[in-house]
Structure formats: structure tokens, C-alpha cells
Amino acid sequence: MTDLKSRLKPAFRRSTSTASPTTDISTSPSSSSVSDRSRTKSSLRPGKSKRASFALPVDDQKKSFPLPSTQSTASHAPIPIPASKSTAVNAPEAEPSPPVTTPIDQIDNPRLVIEQATPENRGRSSTTDSKTQSPPPENPNRLRERDAQPSTERRLTLAARRHSPISLSQDRAFATPKHIQPESQGPLPSAPSPNSPLPAATMPKKIWVKMPKADATRVAISEDDLVDDVKDVVLRKYANSLGRHFDPPDFTLKVSVAPHSSRHTNERPLRPDENILKILETHYPKGQSIDEALLIDVPQRRTPKHSPRIPVSSYYMTEDLRPGENGTDYFPPMPVNGPHSPHLPPNLAAQGGHTAIHRLPPHQNSISVIETGHVPNLPSPGALNRNRHADRQRPRYGRQHTSSPTVLNSGSHQNHDAHKAPAAQNAHLPTPPLAPADIPHQTATPPPRTSSPRPTQKPKRAKKSPNGTKASNQGPLGDVAIPPINVLIVEDNHINLRLLEAFLKRLKVRWSTAINGEIAVNKWREGGFHLVLMDIQLPVMNGLDATKEIRRLERVNSIGINRGGNTPTFEKAANGAMMVDGGNDPSEGVVKKPKEEDNLVNTDLFKSPVIIVALTASSLQSDRHEALAAGCNDFLTKPVNFDWLSRKVMEWGCMQALIDFDGWRKWKDFTSAPPAKDGKKQAALPGAKDATAANKAPTPKKGEKRDNISPGGAVAATGDASGDAGAKKPKMTAVEEVITRDRGESGGSGATSSSGEGS
Amino acid sequence: MDDDEDDRDFSRGIVYGFFEQAEATFENMEKALKDKDLPTLSSLGHFLKGSSATLGLSKVRDSCEKIQHFGARKEADGNPGNGSDAHYLDLVQRTVDQVKGEYKRAEAKLKTFYGET
């Protein structure tokens, strides 16, 4: 409102005090104030429609102002219909003429008058000095509100206005040219304005603003506008790019101080409560040029890309991204609907075209959500990390095949694998693979319930449940597929050890035990462990030291570090000559060399750093930190609770199982291919023997291990190994083509490596 | 954890294993007390603490924790102390006596429990 008043006032003023328009440069011919007045009035009438906008002074301004400068339509209007028509457009021209003292003032006034003239007039009568002529008695009612404002205020504004006029005059000067050359209306014509001869100009009524890296544009302001008001105008101006998504507080305007001048190029964000005119005055005493446009600084994050189409969905879409990615990497894609299923296999082959495929799933998932009404399984809170982890690991996986003996078919083989592997996984996941050797008797009598270590309470509950339900009672995780992992329990207390064993038995995962840190490290070196439950206080070598040692060995052997680069580094560390083949095998030959004491026998079995869960006796935070610092991934507080343990096993185990998909697949093939009996025995017994005899890893991966080992094994027990491998072959081939290939290749490379060894 | 409710082989095995372990540990503690071997006492305390905690014998566990702390020349709450070795040996001795009593009671109850079934 104040704006309006201020604008109006000048007009009145002029009219009242008016001298003849002496200095006025303005185009409008100097007409008697009266005539102008009448015109304005008439114009106002029609313009009254604008009244509605009164509440938003800015708006009004815009409408009226645009004419001269930026807004093409408005600007055009004045030209053709200079004096005659009563529209707001006309007004500006007419008014300039009346101006009294300073030309500038006059100029200013005209504009103001244009819009508000009518209202002012009405109100005028009552208010202040300018009553005399201008206030037409006709519309007083409408303008009443205005009157309320104290006259002093108006005066002030008037005063202020006097300063500003120059810019106005400039505008007008442009306006005149427009008549002459209607075309040059845009920002271009206005640009010259700063250069215009007018002296210490104050504020342009229009100011330049621009988006970063975009052309500047002008917006109309009034003199009392605060930065906040300007933002409003800006939003309206950028109705498309900004207006839809932003409110005035969402972005900031910045003044760039003389960007092209050498002085300083810094930008200053404008506070919403600053007066825009003053700012411009201080920064651009000579007037704002197009190059000095205020910068519209929009926070990037706020621009939702998808919103134009489906505004609501933007949030969900981003949200969908995560499940989607996880879906490809970790969770079987939603079991849902027909139309999508065809797409799934390609997704599963994600390893090949990572980026491309990752884009797809989100949509599919989101669509499937709509269609099925089911939300896909969301990853647990920690999933993001895992996902990232997996992303890191997965590709490496593929590479592993190639860098390993199988170099021959790298490309096709890899793809083939990628396709087959996940499929196989999906097919088999539902049925938790048992470790046949470990749990022969377990399968006969499924464990009835999830009891905690506390013996007293649980039994009661269990007793209540009828015998029939025992099976279903298996507990929170009993029915869930437990990752096929191999766990190493490190615990010196036999009581605890037995309990942990029982827990793991119940979870149906394979496990081994170690009763001190040294044994633990040695067992770990055999490979094939995914998870270590590490007691911290141990005799001989405590858990922290054991953990550190394991981590150190992992580092030395580049386990879990980019496997692609593995060969070279490992080579160096181990034995250059042998490694040239690129296989992991050569390491074995090296084992006995003094410097190589740190080398792991079967790098094949170390797909990723082992997960070490510390079992801390105390709940002291410091102990935990110590454990984590030593390289543990997680910890459990000591009286280990079955629920927690199974959770950890699930969490870490799933991750590891996926990383070690290869190992799992071999293990699975190994166990599932041969008829149960045979397979179990083989897995259990020879595995154990091997471990003790040749310091090689235990059961599951025997198939490949054997192959890989055989060359190195030549040193120790060639005959045995090769024989074993031979025996195994038929089984493996029966299982999966891929694996046969693996074997073939590895065998071949093994041969080469062994030959290298010989030389 | 028992596979069969009616026959607590598993838990019985563990509990009776604990009895043996505890008694052996107490012997070791006495020996260490004679030798004035605080570190050993500490680790023995820790050892028994672990298994007693596993079985849920909280009193025994707490006492064992004290022994562990005293053996490490700390106060009962684990804060560093500044007494003499003799002081801590004395504390350990008392605590060991106490824990033996606690253990006896727990043992009796457990044996009753397993005796019944």
C-alpha cells in the first residue's frame, strides 16, 4: 500500500504544485495538468480492473511499468495509442508532461500515476496538500484506505522519489525512442540507460536481474520495495522456471559488485529486508547496467527434475532408486507381475552394463508397486553401505575370473557367468542350503524354538506349544534363508564356545572354532571364512591382535582391494616370475619362501575382507571402539544372545555370501550335485583332512580349490590333489556348464603356472 | 537351545561343564592367591565371568568381574585404583570366598533343576 501511495502522491503533487513542465524530456507533450488529469481518470476507470490487485502493489506496478521497458506487449501498446486511449498505458505518457520542478521527478511521477492515479485521486481529497485539483471526487470511496496513511509518510516517500527520478527519465527517454523504433524494446534498449547522460541517478524503476548463465531481464520495482518484494516480482517474471517451485524465501538475490571492474568481484546476498533502491544506489550509483544485474541465486537441490510431469512423484521416484539398485544387486527383483518379469533377467546381468541397468529397475519397481500394491522389500537401514560395498565388489568379481587362470575367454565367459549366476542364486535361495557335514543330525530333528541362553524362562513357553508346532516355531530366523557362510568362532571359554556352536548349528551355517587368537589366524589363513566371531580376551594372542594380524595379512595379500590390480602387487610381494600367468595359484608355490610367510595359500578363497564381529565382555564403549579400531566390523556384547547373533549372521552373512557368490556357488554345486550322501561325506571328511594335511581350506570349495591347488600342491602332495580333482570332475560337470568351464580354465592355467614353477 | 524339551542334553552338558570349569577355576584362583599373582587372578576372573554370564548367573558374574578388576589393580567398578598389591590380594581373596558361596547356591539350584527333569 505504501508503494501505491507514494506513487500516487507524486502525481498529485505535480498536479497541485505543478509548474509548467519545463525541463521535461519526456515524450508526452506538455499538456495542461488538468487535461492530463482527466485522461488519467478516464484511463483509470478501465484500469480499475487492476484495482483488484491493489493488495499486491507490486503486481500493479508490473502491469503498469512493463510498458516502457521490458514487457514487450505493454511497451508496444503505448506507442500506437499514445494519448487517446484511456488505458493504463496511456497514463504514463500523459503524466510525464505535468511534472513540475525537476524533470526527473516528473518522470517518476508519471509512472506512479499511471497505475495508481485513480486510487490516489479518490483518497487524495481527504489527505494532504495535493487535494486541490487532482483528487477527483468521483472515486473517493475506493481509495479511502489509502488516506488512512499518514501524510508524513507520503512526504518522505516523495522525497525519496525525487532522488530516483533520473532513472525514470531514462526510461522515458527510452520510451520515446520506442515510438520511433518500436522494435527496440527489450532489455537491449534499456541497457543503454545506465550510460545515459543523466547525472547521479538513483534508482531505476526497473532493475536488472538474471539467472546464472542466462540473459538478464528487467523487473519493475517501486522505490520502497524491499528485496523481498523484488523477489516476488522476480518469481512472477520467471513464472516458469522459478515460479512453480519456489517461494520468495527460497532463493536469494545477490548483488555482484562491479563484476567487470577490477575492483572486486564479490557477490553479496541481499537480505529480504533491505531496501532495494538503496542497495542499487550504493552499488550502482550511476545506475544499474545490464551487466550488473542482480543475480538470482537458486538453491540447486530444490529443483525437482521430474516434477513438471508428475509433480507428486518426484519424491517417490528418488526413493525408488534405492530399492531398485538393491533389487539388482542384492534382492531378487520383485516377484511380481508378468509384464516385468521379462525384463528381470537383463537386470540381473547388471555386472555388465552397470549404469544402464541401474536406471531401469527403479521404474520397474515403481510400476510394480502401483500394479501390485506391494512395496518391494526395502533394504535394511544398513543396506546403503552394503550396496556401495557390493558395487565395489561386484565388478571386481567379474574381473576376478579374467585375472585368474581363465584369462582365455575373459569377455564372453564373464557375461555368461553374470547371467547364470544370479539366476541360479534366485532359484536356490528359498531353500537354505545346509551344510551337510555339519548338521547331519540336526536335520532330523529341527530345533524347536528360539530360546535364549536363559534356561529358566524359555522352557515354559516352549512347553506350552504343542509338539506339532515345533517346526514352525523355529524362531524369528528359523524359516528365513540363512546365508551359506562359513563362520569362525574364536572363543577360549568352552562354555561359551559350546553355546555359540549350538547357536550356529541352529542357524545352519558352517562353522569352525579356535580357542585363541593364534589358532584363529591360522585357521583364517586357510581361507573360506566369511565371518569371524572374535572374543577379545584370549590367551596367547588376544582378539584385538588377532584381528590386526588378519587385517594386516589381508592388506599384504590385497584381499578386498581392487582385485584387478591384485596380480601385479601380489606378484611383487610374492614372486614375480610365477605370477605372470595371472593366476592366484602361483602363490602356493611361493608359500615356503621365507619372505612369503605372509602369503595366503588360496587367495581364491578370500573374496573379500572377512567380517570380524568382536565379542566384547564388557559393555564399555571404549572397548568397542578399541575393537573397531583394531579392524573389527561389528561387536556383540558378551553374554551373546541368540537373537542378536542371528541378526549379525544374517546381516553380515548375507553380504558376504553375495560377495562370495562364487564360492557359494561352488559350494552349492558341490553339495547339491552329488546325491546327498556322497556329497556330504566328501564335503566333510576330505575337507577336514585337507585342512590339516596341506593347510588348505575346509570343505566347501574343494572343487576349485583342488584344481587351483594342484599345481602348487605339486610341491607337497601332487598325487593326492590331482586324483581328488579327477574324482570330482564328473560331479561338477553335471552341475553347471559354467563351472565346468571354470574348472577347465583353471586347470589349464594351473598347468601353465606349474610349468612356470618348474622353470 | 535344547533340541528336546524332555531331555536337556545340551543345556545339561553346558551347565555341568560350567560346574567343572568353575571349580577348576576356583582352584586356580586359590593357587594364584598363594602366588600373589594378580594378573592371573584377573584373567581367571574374566574367564569365569564370561561363562557365568553366558549361563545367566549374574551374581557369580559380578563377583568375577570384581576379581578381574582387583586383579588388574583397579577398584571394583573398574576405575584405576592406587592401593598396594597386598590390598588387592586381600580384596580378591574376599571376593573369591564370596563368589564361591554364590556359586554353590547357583549350583545347587541348577542341579535340582536338572535332577528333576
Interface residues (C-beta under 8 A of the other chain):
Chain A: T445 P447 P448 S451 P453 R454 P455 T456 P459 A462 K463 D492 N493 H494 I495 N496 R498 L499 A502 F503 R506 D535 Q537 P539 A617 S618 L620 K638 P639 V640 F642
Chain B: M1 D2 D3 D4 E5 R8 F10 S11 G13 I14 V15 G17 F18 Q21 S43 H46 F47 K49 G50 S51 A53 T54 L55 G56 G78 F113
